Amino acid sequence: MIWNNVYEKGLVDVMHDHKDNPKFKGQNGWNRDGWNSITTKFNEKFPLAHFSKQQLQEKERELKGHYKAIRDSRKESGVGWNDTLCMVLPEPEVWPRLIRAHLKVSKFRNIPFPLFYSLEGLYEGQPLTRWPVSPQPKQARLDELHGGVVFTLLVEVSVHFCSYSMSGD
């Protein structure tokens, strides 16, 4: 089976369902019982997927690496963030430095990372709340400089795809 956005979001959702149960957590993440339960619940949710525990563990490591690269990139000078698209928006001249510092962020040069807030809740231990799902797609404007010419791209994005926010007490 090949990973897609639905499976990735499903894995993150299943991990959220397990994150507050100490029975499933070890000192450095999920323990064997946790991964066995996550694998069972994921494959129940997606019966045609048939992903193994190892495949889920590898995908979780990949997603965690992407999350950390974007989280750390957002702290860099000259890097903006589009909250609607869940996308880093550095100044064009910042990209080379940013990619040298955070190699994994290069994958997200022109694409969003809609799981960012959900993974933030999972890895940073912040309480997770879901935004109300908007039935209407929103438009986001993305300007990009190519060879001295600014191209404007209007993107329709559903709020529910990037549907997590953090709430602090």
C-alpha positions as CSV (number, residue, x, y, z in Angstrom):
1,M,0.0,0.0,0.0
2,I,1.1,3.5,-0.7
3,W,0.9,6.4,1.8
4,N,-1.4,9.3,1.1
5,N,-2.7,12.3,3.0
6,V,-5.7,10.5,4.3
7,Y,-3.6,7.6,5.7
8,E,-1.1,10.1,7.2
9,K,-3.9,12.1,8.9
10,G,-5.5,8.8,10.1
11,L,-2.2,7.7,11.7
12,V,-1.8,11.0,13.5
13,D,-5.4,10.8,14.7
14,V,-4.9,7.3,16.0
15,M,-1.7,8.4,17.8
16,H,-3.7,11.2,19.4
17,D,-6.2,8.7,20.6
18,H,-3.4,6.9,22.4
19,K,-1.2,9.8,23.6
20,D,-2.7,10.2,27.1
21,N,-2.6,6.6,28.0
22,P,0.5,5.9,30.0
23,K,0.1,2.1,29.3
24,F,1.2,2.9,25.7
25,K,4.1,5.3,26.3
26,G,7.7,4.5,27.1
27,Q,10.4,6.9,28.1
28,N,11.1,7.9,24.5
29,G,7.8,7.5,22.8
30,W,5.4,4.6,22.2
31,N,6.2,1.3,23.7
32,R,5.5,-2.1,22.1
33,D,1.9,-2.3,23.5
34,G,1.3,1.2,22.1
35,W,2.6,0.4,18.7
36,N,0.6,-2.9,18.6
37,S,-2.6,-1.0,19.6
38,I,-1.9,1.9,17.1
39,T,-1.4,-0.7,14.3
40,T,-4.6,-2.5,15.2
41,K,-6.7,0.6,15.4
42,F,-5.2,2.1,12.2
43,N,-5.9,-1.0,10.2
44,E,-9.4,-1.2,11.6
45,K,-10.0,2.4,10.5
46,F,-8.5,1.6,7.1
47,P,-9.2,-2.1,6.4
48,L,-7.8,-2.0,2.9
49,A,-4.4,-0.5,3.9
50,H,-2.8,-3.4,5.7
51,F,0.2,-1.4,7.0
52,S,2.6,-3.3,9.3
53,K,3.7,-1.9,12.6
54,Q,7.1,-1.2,11.1
55,Q,5.6,0.8,8.2
56,L,3.6,2.9,10.8
57,Q,6.7,3.4,12.9
58,E,8.7,4.5,9.8
59,K,5.9,6.9,8.8
60,E,5.7,8.4,12.3
61,R,9.5,9.0,12.3
62,E,9.2,10.7,8.9
63,L,6.3,12.9,10.0
64,K,8.1,13.8,13.2
65,G,11.2,14.8,11.2
66,H,9.1,17.0,8.9
67,Y,7.3,18.5,11.9
68,K,10.6,19.4,13.6
69,A,12.1,20.8,10.5
70,I,9.1,23.1,10.0
71,R,8.9,24.0,13.7
72,D,12.6,25.0,13.8
73,S,12.4,26.8,10.4
74,R,9.6,29.0,11.7
75,K,12.0,30.3,14.3
76,E,14.5,31.5,11.7
77,S,14.8,35.2,10.8
78,G,13.1,36.0,7.5
79,V,10.7,33.1,7.6
80,G,6.9,33.7,7.6
81,W,4.1,31.3,8.2
82,N,0.8,31.0,6.3
83,D,-1.7,29.7,8.9
84,T,-4.4,29.0,6.4
85,L,-2.1,26.8,4.2
86,C,0.1,25.6,7.1
87,M,3.1,26.6,5.0
88,V,6.5,28.2,5.7
89,L,7.0,31.3,3.6
90,P,10.6,32.5,3.8
91,E,11.9,35.4,1.9
92,P,13.3,34.1,-1.4
93,E,16.9,34.8,-0.4
94,V,16.4,32.9,2.9
95,W,15.6,29.5,1.2
96,P,19.3,28.4,0.6
97,R,20.2,29.2,4.3
98,L,17.0,27.6,5.6
99,I,17.6,24.4,3.6
100,R,21.2,24.1,4.7
101,A,20.0,24.4,8.4
102,H,16.9,22.2,8.0
103,L,17.3,19.9,5.1
104,K,13.9,18.3,5.4
105,V,12.1,21.6,5.0
106,S,13.1,21.6,1.3
107,K,10.2,19.2,0.6
108,F,7.8,22.0,1.7
109,R,9.2,24.7,-0.5
110,N,6.0,24.8,-2.6
111,I,3.6,22.6,-0.6
112,P,1.8,22.9,2.7
113,F,2.2,20.7,5.7
114,P,-1.4,20.4,7.0
115,L,-0.6,18.1,9.8
116,F,1.6,20.7,11.6
117,Y,-0.8,21.7,14.3
118,S,-1.9,18.1,15.0
119,L,1.7,17.0,15.3
120,E,2.5,20.0,17.5
121,G,-0.2,18.8,19.9
122,L,1.2,15.3,19.8
123,Y,4.9,16.1,20.3
124,E,4.8,19.3,22.3
125,G,2.3,18.0,24.8
126,Q,-0.1,20.9,24.3
127,P,-3.9,20.3,24.5
128,L,-5.5,19.8,21.2
129,T,-8.7,21.3,20.1
130,R,-10.3,21.1,16.7
131,W,-11.4,24.2,14.9
132,P,-15.0,24.3,13.6
133,V,-15.0,22.8,10.1
134,S,-15.8,25.4,7.5
135,P,-18.0,24.0,4.7
136,Q,-16.7,26.7,2.3
137,P,-13.2,26.5,1.0
138,K,-11.1,29.6,1.7
139,Q,-8.8,31.3,-0.8
140,A,-5.2,32.0,0.2
141,R,-2.9,34.1,-1.9
142,L,0.7,32.9,-2.3
143,D,3.2,35.1,-4.0
144,E,6.4,33.7,-5.2
145,L,9.4,35.3,-6.9
146,H,10.9,33.5,-9.9
147,G,13.6,35.1,-11.9
148,G,12.6,38.6,-10.9
149,V,8.9,38.0,-11.7
150,V,6.3,37.6,-9.0
151,F,3.7,34.9,-9.7
152,T,0.5,35.0,-7.7
153,L,-1.2,31.7,-7.0
154,L,-4.7,31.6,-5.5
155,V,-5.2,28.4,-3.7
156,E,-8.5,27.1,-2.3
157,V,-8.1,25.2,0.9
158,S,-10.6,23.7,3.3
159,V,-10.1,24.7,6.9
160,H,-10.8,21.2,8.1
161,F,-7.6,19.9,6.4
162,C,-5.5,22.0,8.7
163,S,-8.1,21.7,11.4
164,Y,-6.1,21.7,14.6
165,S,-5.2,24.6,16.9
166,M,-3.5,24.7,20.3
167,S,-5.3,26.0,23.3
168,G,-3.4,27.1,26.3
169,D,-4.6,27.4,29.9
